[in-house]
Amino acid sequence: MRQFVFLACFILSLTQGVFSAACRDNTGTCIDTDKYTCNGTLYTDACAGAREIKCCVPYAPQNNCATPNVGQGRCLRSSNSSCSGTAWPTDDCGGNKCCIDIPGTLGVDISQLASVDFFSCLKSSGFEFVIVRASCSTGTLDTHAAQSMKNALSAGFSPSQIDVYIFPDSRQNAGNQMRKMVEHLKEEGLSYNQIWLDIEGRDTKYWSDDKKANQAFIHELVTSGQALNKDLGFYASKGSWHFIVGDEYGPYGDMKLWYAHYDWTQSFADWTPYGGWTAPFMKQWSDGVPKFCGGHPGADLNWRAPH
């Protein structure tokens, strides 16, 4: 009698195009795709039977996906689905991304050549700004900067969404490094939002052990950029600022501050005042983009609070 009941139920399901067999670790159900529409993702080679029998894994409901340290969100239904926040890679969505609403805006900074495809992926994923290294710690131009900026523009980022940064060599003339970088980008026909002064390092590889000399160098860097009518900001964390110029040195508190702390949180709760600043403008919260948009060895993740 049990065999008869089971067979009857199986035949009923068959006529409706749905089978009771589970698939993909019990996350889906085997269906006859000629008779049944899957409101989810179809997987082949996961069910026994004819070619049209496939495994249907339903789309996850709202707030049913997550990424490490970023948060919870909803699974996007396809690669073309819109996301009001930022679309992150995850194993929870059957190959699609997890849409997570994050207050503020996300962006990347890069120190290596980046392709149009990379920037297009960032743009479609909800990233809103790019910061490109334009001058290296050796005092020389970054030869990939102009092309990366052009690739970002081709991907849909506007000049107002593109910044550049200069990592100066304190052993060379500060003004010359600033002018050379600005002139080069002008010759390339590139417009951008602002320049960040990369003041980092806690050893004498990049800076003098004389804090007064470092202060004078940074002052020249600032005044030369201002003379070129450029909007300037500082990339400087507390430890580096202490080593390079000293905690008590703070004449730039009215300029924007970008700091680094790789705690994978989009928050300024970890920040404490230094260098004359009373609040930061932006945080570099991860020193790499593993897995995201194919990964990029020279890209870091950044966050700006709502303004």
C-alpha positions as CSV (number, residue, x, y, z in Angstrom):
1,M,0.0,0.0,0.0
2,R,2.9,2.4,0.9
3,Q,4.5,1.7,-2.5
4,F,1.3,2.5,-4.3
5,V,0.8,5.8,-2.4
6,F,4.4,6.8,-3.1
7,L,4.0,5.9,-6.8
8,A,0.8,7.9,-7.1
9,C,2.4,11.0,-5.5
10,F,5.4,10.7,-7.8
11,I,3.1,10.5,-10.9
12,L,1.2,13.5,-9.6
13,S,4.4,15.5,-9.3
14,L,5.6,14.3,-12.6
15,T,2.4,15.6,-14.3
16,Q,3.0,19.0,-12.7
17,G,6.6,19.0,-13.8
18,V,8.0,18.9,-10.2
19,F,9.8,16.0,-8.5
20,S,10.3,15.4,-4.8
21,A,14.0,14.6,-5.2
22,A,16.3,17.2,-3.5
23,C,19.5,18.4,-5.0
24,R,22.6,20.6,-4.3
25,D,22.8,19.7,-0.6
26,N,19.0,19.9,-0.2
27,T,18.9,23.5,-1.2
28,G,17.0,22.8,-4.4
29,T,14.4,20.5,-6.1
30,C,14.7,18.5,-9.3
31,I,12.2,19.8,-11.9
32,D,11.1,19.1,-15.4
33,T,12.0,22.4,-17.1
34,D,9.7,21.7,-20.0
35,K,6.7,21.9,-17.7
36,Y,7.8,24.0,-14.7
37,T,9.3,27.4,-14.4
38,C,12.1,27.8,-11.9
39,N,11.9,31.0,-9.8
40,G,15.6,30.7,-9.0
41,T,18.8,29.3,-10.4
42,L,18.9,26.2,-12.6
43,Y,21.8,23.7,-12.3
44,T,22.5,20.9,-14.8
45,D,24.0,17.5,-13.9
46,A,22.5,17.6,-10.4
47,C,19.5,15.4,-11.1
48,A,19.0,12.0,-12.6
49,G,16.8,11.6,-15.6
50,A,16.3,13.2,-18.9
51,R,18.2,16.3,-20.1
52,E,15.3,18.6,-19.2
53,I,15.4,17.5,-15.5
54,K,17.4,20.1,-13.7
55,C,18.0,21.3,-10.1
56,C,16.1,24.5,-9.2
57,V,17.5,26.4,-6.3
58,P,15.0,29.2,-5.3
59,Y,16.2,32.8,-5.0
60,A,17.0,33.7,-1.5
61,P,14.6,36.1,0.2
62,Q,15.4,39.5,1.5
63,N,18.3,39.7,4.0
64,N,19.3,36.1,3.4
65,C,22.9,36.6,2.3
66,A,26.0,37.9,3.9
67,T,29.7,38.6,3.4
68,P,32.5,38.4,6.0
69,N,32.7,41.6,8.0
70,V,30.6,43.7,5.6
71,G,27.0,42.7,6.6
72,Q,23.8,41.1,5.5
73,G,21.7,41.8,2.4
74,R,19.6,40.3,-0.3
75,C,20.6,38.1,-3.2
76,L,20.5,39.6,-6.6
77,R,18.6,37.6,-9.2
78,S,21.0,38.0,-12.0
79,S,24.2,39.8,-12.9
80,N,22.0,42.6,-14.4
81,S,19.9,43.1,-11.4
82,S,20.0,46.6,-9.8
83,C,21.3,47.1,-6.3
84,S,20.6,50.2,-4.2
85,G,23.7,49.6,-2.2
86,T,26.9,47.7,-3.1
87,A,27.0,44.3,-4.7
88,W,29.4,41.9,-3.0
89,P,30.6,38.4,-4.0
90,T,29.2,35.7,-1.8
91,D,28.6,31.9,-1.8
92,D,25.0,32.4,-0.6
93,C,23.4,33.4,-3.8
94,G,23.9,30.6,-6.4
95,G,26.6,32.5,-8.3
96,N,25.0,35.9,-8.0
97,K,26.0,38.8,-5.7
98,C,24.7,40.0,-2.4
99,C,23.3,43.5,-2.3
100,I,24.2,45.3,0.9
101,D,23.0,48.7,1.9
102,I,26.0,50.7,3.4
103,P,25.5,54.3,4.5
104,G,27.9,56.6,2.8
105,T,29.9,55.8,-0.3
106,L,32.5,53.2,-1.3
107,G,35.5,53.5,-3.6
108,V,39.0,52.1,-4.3
109,D,42.5,53.5,-4.5
110,I,44.9,51.8,-6.9
111,S,48.7,51.8,-7.3
112,Q,48.8,49.6,-10.4
113,L,47.3,49.7,-13.9
114,A,43.6,48.9,-13.8
115,S,41.5,47.9,-16.8
116,V,38.2,49.2,-18.2
117,D,36.6,45.8,-17.2
118,F,37.7,46.2,-13.6
119,F,36.3,49.7,-13.3
120,S,33.1,48.7,-15.1
121,C,32.6,46.0,-12.5
122,L,33.2,48.5,-9.7
123,K,30.7,50.9,-11.3
124,S,28.0,48.3,-11.7
125,S,28.6,47.1,-8.2
126,G,27.8,50.5,-6.6
127,F,31.3,52.0,-6.1
128,E,31.3,55.7,-6.5
129,F,34.9,57.0,-6.5
130,V,38.4,56.0,-7.6
131,I,41.7,57.3,-6.3
132,V,44.7,56.7,-8.6
133,R,48.4,57.0,-7.7
134,A,49.9,59.5,-10.0
135,S,53.4,60.0,-8.5
136,C,55.5,57.3,-6.8
137,S,57.7,57.3,-3.6
138,T,60.8,57.5,-5.8
139,G,59.8,61.0,-6.9
140,T,58.9,59.8,-10.4
141,L,55.6,59.8,-12.3
142,D,53.4,56.7,-12.1
143,T,53.5,55.7,-15.8
144,H,50.2,53.8,-15.5
145,A,48.2,56.6,-13.9
146,A,46.9,58.4,-17.0
147,Q,45.8,55.1,-18.6
148,S,44.0,54.0,-15.5
149,M,42.2,57.3,-15.3
150,K,41.2,57.0,-18.9
151,N,40.0,53.5,-18.3
152,A,37.9,54.7,-15.3
153,L,36.3,57.4,-17.5
154,S,35.6,54.8,-20.2
155,A,33.8,52.7,-17.6
156,G,31.5,55.5,-16.6
157,F,33.2,57.3,-13.8
158,S,33.1,61.1,-14.1
159,P,36.1,63.4,-13.5
160,S,34.4,64.5,-10.2
161,Q,34.6,60.8,-9.1
162,I,38.3,60.5,-9.8
163,D,41.0,61.7,-7.4
164,V,44.8,61.2,-7.6
165,Y,47.4,60.9,-4.9
166,I,51.1,61.7,-4.7
167,F,53.5,59.6,-2.6
168,P,56.4,62.1,-2.4
169,D,60.1,61.5,-2.0
170,S,61.2,63.8,0.8
171,R,64.8,63.6,-0.5
172,Q,63.8,65.5,-3.6
173,N,62.2,69.0,-4.2
174,A,58.6,68.9,-3.1
175,G,57.4,71.6,-5.4
176,N,59.0,70.0,-8.5
177,Q,57.3,66.7,-7.8
178,M,53.9,68.4,-7.4
179,R,54.3,70.5,-10.6
180,K,55.6,67.6,-12.7
181,M,52.6,65.4,-11.7
182,V,50.0,68.2,-12.4
183,E,51.6,69.1,-15.7
184,H,51.7,65.5,-16.8
185,L,48.0,64.9,-16.2
186,K,47.2,68.2,-17.9
187,E,49.2,67.2,-21.0
188,E,47.2,63.9,-21.0
189,G,44.0,66.0,-21.1
190,L,42.8,64.6,-17.8
191,S,40.5,66.4,-15.3
192,Y,40.0,65.1,-11.7
193,N,38.5,66.1,-8.4
194,Q,41.4,66.6,-6.0
195,I,44.9,65.6,-5.0
196,W,45.8,63.6,-1.8
197,L,49.2,64.0,-0.2
198,D,50.3,60.5,0.9
199,I,52.2,61.1,4.2
200,E,52.9,57.6,5.5
201,G,55.7,55.4,6.8
202,R,57.4,55.0,10.2
203,D,61.0,54.7,9.2
204,T,63.8,56.7,7.5
205,K,63.2,54.9,4.2
206,Y,60.9,57.7,3.1
207,W,61.4,60.4,5.7
208,S,64.1,62.2,7.5
209,D,64.6,61.6,11.2
210,D,64.4,65.4,11.6
211,K,60.8,66.3,12.1
212,K,61.4,70.0,11.4
213,A,62.8,69.0,8.0
214,N,59.8,66.9,7.2
215,Q,57.4,69.7,8.3
216,A,59.2,72.1,5.9
217,F,58.9,69.5,3.1
218,I,55.2,69.0,3.6
219,H,54.6,72.8,3.8
220,E,56.3,73.2,0.4
221,L,54.2,70.4,-1.0
222,V,51.0,72.0,0.2
223,T,51.9,75.5,-1.0
224,S,53.0,74.3,-4.4
225,G,49.7,72.4,-4.9
226,Q,47.7,75.4,-3.7
227,A,49.6,77.7,-6.1
228,L,48.4,75.4,-8.9
229,N,44.8,75.9,-7.7
230,K,44.4,72.3,-6.7
231,D,42.1,71.0,-3.9
232,L,44.3,69.1,-1.5
233,G,43.8,66.5,1.3
234,F,46.0,64.3,3.5
235,Y,46.4,60.5,3.6
236,A,47.9,60.2,7.0
237,S,47.3,57.8,9.9
238,K,48.1,58.6,13.5
239,G,51.2,56.5,13.8
240,S,52.8,57.8,10.7
241,W,52.0,61.4,11.5
242,H,53.6,61.0,14.9
243,F,56.8,59.6,13.4
244,I,57.1,62.0,10.5
245,V,56.1,65.4,12.0
246,G,55.0,64.8,15.7
247,D,51.6,64.8,17.3
248,E,51.8,68.5,18.1
249,Y,52.2,69.6,14.5
250,G,48.7,70.5,13.2
251,P,48.4,73.4,10.8
252,Y,46.2,71.5,8.3
253,G,43.2,70.7,10.4
254,D,40.9,72.5,7.9
255,M,41.9,70.1,5.1
256,K,40.3,66.7,4.5
257,L,41.8,63.7,6.2
258,W,41.9,60.2,4.8
259,Y,43.3,57.6,7.2
260,A,43.9,53.8,7.2
261,H,42.7,51.2,9.6
262,Y,42.1,47.7,8.3
263,D,39.3,46.6,10.5
264,W,36.7,45.9,7.8
265,T,34.2,48.3,9.3
266,Q,32.6,51.3,7.6
267,S,32.7,53.6,10.6
268,F,34.9,56.3,12.1
269,A,34.3,54.9,15.7
270,D,38.0,53.7,15.7
271,W,39.4,57.2,15.0
272,T,41.0,59.5,17.6
273,P,42.1,63.1,17.0
274,Y,45.7,64.0,15.9
275,G,47.5,66.6,13.8
276,G,44.9,69.3,14.3
277,W,42.1,67.3,12.7
278,T,38.8,67.0,14.6
279,A,37.1,64.5,12.2
280,P,38.2,62.4,9.3
281,F,36.7,62.6,5.8
282,M,37.5,59.1,4.5
283,K,38.7,55.7,5.8
284,Q,40.8,53.0,4.0
285,W,39.3,50.0,5.7
286,S,40.8,47.1,3.8
287,D,44.3,46.8,2.2
288,G,43.1,44.6,-0.7
289,V,40.3,43.6,-3.0
290,P,40.4,39.8,-2.9
291,K,37.8,38.1,-5.0
292,F,36.0,41.4,-5.8
293,C,35.7,42.1,-9.5
294,G,38.3,39.5,-10.3
295,G,40.6,40.9,-7.6
296,H,43.3,43.5,-8.1
297,P,46.7,43.4,-6.3
298,G,47.1,47.1,-6.1
299,A,43.6,48.2,-5.0
300,D,42.4,49.1,-1.5
301,L,38.8,49.6,-0.3
302,N,37.7,53.0,1.1
303,W,34.6,54.5,2.7
304,R,33.3,58.0,3.0
305,A,30.6,58.8,5.6
306,P,27.3,60.4,4.5
307,H,27.6,64.2,4.1
